[in-house]
Amino acid sequence: MRPTALALVGLVLAATSAAAQEAPCRALVHEAVEFHVCTADLHRDRVRTFWQGPDGQPYGTLPRLPSRDGGALAFAVNGGMYDGHAAPVGLYVEEGRELKAASQANGPGNFHMKPNGVFYVAGRTAGVMETGRFVASRIKADFATQSGPMLVLDGRIHPRIRADGTSRKLRNGVGIRDGNTIVFANSERPVTFHHFATLFRDVLGCRNALFLDGGTASSLLAPSLARADGLVPLGPMIGVYRRDR
């Protein structure tokens, strides 16, 4: 029996809906601001950090990352703060090798707005953890990057992030929904830390979330959104690849 025209339309709509659900990145609005949110599932995706290429020089921009790393590139984001030489300012682990040690020093700026934290991947488990706890845990991470401040700690907003804060910038960050699901977000307009933190806690369901960077360094490469930020030199980056089936 040949399907009717109405049935064919239904099949097309169902396929379109399934494809949309499969896309790793989407736009959503929180408190009148649009965010681009990308989700990685470690059962399906491989998540890793990047800093320097085979020539020992920083990759520098997201479009320069390898297009395949055991699978197709789903998306990539800025991976934390860096110095004038594009080197990570805190802990950086790649392929199980610690290339920069964790920093627990005091100092100025967002990185030192303690508690700061570490995003890590160990096998098919990921986490965001306060730096001191991560160091004490002796977790053997395959990939890790340190930044700050923490946005959400065990379901509570960072104690120094105020609801009446006035500093607004473009911001990107990462949160953990469970041990296998990682959520990255980029604001499309300048927002306060509190606005950004409530996105992770109240909308994205992350009990722990970490600020990665802000301003022009808040970068995203997302083929499903036809977005490829690449104008600003970056230090560490995070790439998400669909595992080959």
Secondary structure, DSSP 8 states (H G I E B T S, - for coil): ----HHHHHHHHHHHHHHHHHH-SEEEEEETTEEEEEEEEETTTEEEEEE-B-TTSSB--SGGGS-SBSSEEEEEEEE-S-B-TTS-BSS-EEETTEEEE-------STGGGSSS-EEEEEETTEEEEEEHHHHHHHT---SEEEEES-EEEETTEE-TT--TT----B-EEEEEESSSSEEEEEEESS-B-HHHHHHIIIIIS--SEEEEEEEGGG--EEEGGGTEE--SS--SSEEEEEEE--
